[in-house]
Structure formats: C-alpha cells, structure tokens
Amino acid sequence: MTVTESVVDAKDDARQAESREALANALLLMEERFDSQTKWIVGVIVGMTGIMIAVMVAMLSLTT
C-alpha cells in the first residue's frame, strides 16, 4: 500500500466516521422528539379521561 492509498483510506474512514456520527445524532434527536410527543399524547388522553369522569359524576349526581 502506498502513502497515497493510505491517505485516501484515512480520508474515507474519517468520512464514514462523520457519517456515522451524524446518523447517531439524528437518531437521538428523533428519539427525544418521539419521547416528548408520547408524553404529550398520554397527557391529553389522561386529561380527557378525567374530564369525562367528572362529567359522568356530575350527571349521576343530578339524577339522584
């Protein structure tokens, strides 16, 4: 292997490492966004369930 080939291989390795790092960062960002969206959706569902229970209790108390 010549010096030129070694330099080319080193540059390719560096590019691949940068690509892997960029991909890892993108995946981490997607995971963080998915996690925060999941928490928001669960919060909405729990809130709506609480409101429905409160309305049902109010309706039951009016009928008795």
N, C-alpha and C positions, 0 to 999 in steps of 0.2 A: 504494500500500500504506500502510495506516495504521500508527500506532505499535502499536496493539493487535495487529494482524496480525503485525507484526514480532516482538513479544514471544512470541506463540503459536508462530510459526515457530521462534524461537530455542529455546523450550522443547521443541518436537518434535525439533529437531536434537540437543539435549542428551540427550533420552531415547533417541534412536536410537544416539547415540554410547555411552551407557551399556549399551544392549542389545548392541551390537557388542563392547564390551569384555568384558562378562560371557560372551558366547558364545566369544570368543577364549580367555578364561581357562579355561572348561570344556573346550574342545578341547585346550588344553595339558595340563590335568590328566589327561584321558583318554589322551593320548599318553604321558605319563610312566608311568601305570599299566600301559598295554599294553606299554611297553618293559620295565618291571621284571618283568611276568608272563612275557614272552617269554624273558627271561634265566633265570628260574626253571625254565621248562619245558625249555629247552635243557640246563640243568644236570642236571635229572633224567634226561633221555634219555642224556646222556653218562655219567652215573654208572651207570645201569642197563646200558649197553653195556659199561662197564668191568667190572662185576661178572660179566656173562655171559661175557666173555672170560676172566676169572680162573677161573671155574668150569670152562669148557671146557679150559683149560690144565691145571688140576688133574686133571680126569677123564682127559685124554690121558696125563698123567704116571703115573697109577695103572695104566693098561692096558699100559704098556710096561715 
